[in-house]
Amino acid sequence: MVSRVAMILESFDSSVELSASEIGRATGIPLPSAHRILQELVRVGFLEQDEGSRGYRLGLHLWELARRNSTHLELRDAAIPHLERLQSRFRCIAQLAVLQGTDIVYLEQVGDPSSVPNVTRAGIRLPAVACSPGLVLAAFSSPDRQQEVLNSKKARFTDHTVVDKGRLQEIVLKAQQEHSVTVDGWLHPETSGIAVPVFMSSGTAIASCSVLVRSDSPGRNAIKEQLMLTGRELAKTIKTRRIGVPDSSLEMLKMRLRSLSSSRKIWPAPGTAAGPE
């Protein structure tokens, strides 16, 4: 039952409203069972049902739960002004992400989605090995977590996506020296990603600040320098506000739900091959 609830809630990955049939197709849950679970989720406020279309959308009660003692949301709120300044100066897409397992979860994204070709958005997860935020956070994780990330399933989004473990290890080692990762064309052939870690006073990398720019954008060194400054400024804000490592009760609940069901991730289109590990 719990795994089916998780599958239904995670089926709202991009759509504001879904019909019962759409949810059934997305989750593989038989329609009669899906109807029963949907009505129970409406009853407790996790979903809402439109009286006209009869479609379902995420309910206000989920947002209320997320706002209760969520370190992730405190981190997001602290980062937004820094991301907005970064985006305003360089007309890029500025992002905040955290490492969860072997995935990256994007907590916030600032900027016009049409300004840079982009497959990411706030609230989605990607394999950490497929993007600059994931690799820069792997670089400053424990050795065990780092190897877990490097050994995880590889996804080739474009012809430029690196999937060879040896090359990925070299990128991680370089990130430890330079405190940044730049990847070109990994998620979209016309887009480059630049990411830096955001450290707590303990030395733990709590998150990553990153930008997406067009691969032919001039002045990328200036962008990286400002991004590194932004990471340091955000670290100061985190220290001032006494924001801890993201481990909120809601995120832990979501992790447990995902452990009981297949996680919904963004993967390459059907027919594209994953490279060797």
Buried (B, 14 or more C-beta within 10 A) or exposed (E): EEBBBBBBBBBBBEBEBBBBEBBBBBBEBEEEEBBEBBEEBBEEEBBBBEEEEEBBBBBEBBEEBBEEEBBBBBBBBBBBEBBBBBBEEBEBBBBBBBBBBBBBBBBBBBBEEEBBBBBBBBEBBBBBBBBBBBBBBBBBBEEEBBBBBBEBEBBBBBEBBBBEBEEBBEBBEBBEEBBBBBBBBBBBBEBBBBBBBBBBEEEBBBBBBBBBBBBEBEEBEEBBEBBBBBBEBBBEBBEEEEBBEBEBEBBEEBEEBBEEBEBBBBBBEEEEEBEEE
